[in-house]
């Protein structure tokens, strides 16, 4: 089996360190991937630092061309890369192909942004003086990505970093190195100069920690757990570098009495259970008013009965496996916690066997939950959701906002009054009306509030806020 190596200073290097296992068929090894050590990380950072002066002053057409080529190749290979994603992460094939297309669109968007780099020219308040305001590259960027979106999240960090003239040291999640390796390989062949992009795969305790310990990195953009995010923040403060964090979520989906029941059920099922619930934007709290509660629970339960849990590559699969044994244990532990807390297990919660050995779990729905229960406070990151009954809209809004997180928030209603009020008063970075809380566009900002996010938004033109620094220059005429 081919060994997929790290890329350091333009050279593929390293020996096999880890097997990439298919969660839909644990007998299948998707690939062998090298594991970097501390010296590899040090060398990668040095290579990125050496490459920065030339790349930061490179022509915008060169950046545009490389990013455009990358997007075009990803799109041309969407079925192949989508299958790789499904095999290594467990997302269903249609979802995996959709994510791959999104990655291509992100690269193509930032290819365009490279041609739209702009600043401002202003008059000074003093006579005969001109003022120029420009954005310049930040420097060497450390990128650390999670396992749940193996191609989209790397794309939405790598593409703007390169677009704005930064160099990169990239550590993907060790559970899903395949899609990340493919992106780096495509970029390398698209013409990136040596050292601009460096890939260091391996354990967070080794590779990630070595990045955090480096005083050379100018910034770190991180998506992952709250605990690791705090470590990124502390180390960044110590070294005086810029940092960007995307972390947890305990997202609410409010369903009001006046909601279209079909719309509400479809949005809730998608939000809570698709992608096996392994999305930071998933809704695990379904906050439902009294008048529609029983009908909503009955309809959602019937909907869940129709969802097929199976191999991610199999036609007709709605929900793939949990990503690995550790995450599966987390999910099942929380299901037991929910029972012990007094919530009613209304559907699912059982492991299931399929033709291939994998980490298969039924979508799990609790009712009679309260917002004080652990299953309502803590991020589970699996196909587990709780229904919380409330009296009216005012109580629903209060419960929705009663969380340490603030990434995404949704409401199902036909009331323009309530929809408008919710959009203004939901304490979240993203609000969805009659839509799933998961599912965002590539050209607009992504991010949350409170414990979910810190720093500038990701994606769209707002990405420039993190990946650039502002310079103000004065000239005497």
Order of alpha helices (4+ residues) and beta strands (2+ residues): beta-beta-beta-beta-beta-alpha-alpha-alpha-alpha-beta-beta-beta-alpha-beta-alpha-beta-alpha-beta-alpha-beta-beta-alpha-beta-alpha-alpha-beta-beta-alpha-beta-alpha-beta-beta-alpha-beta-beta-beta-alpha-beta
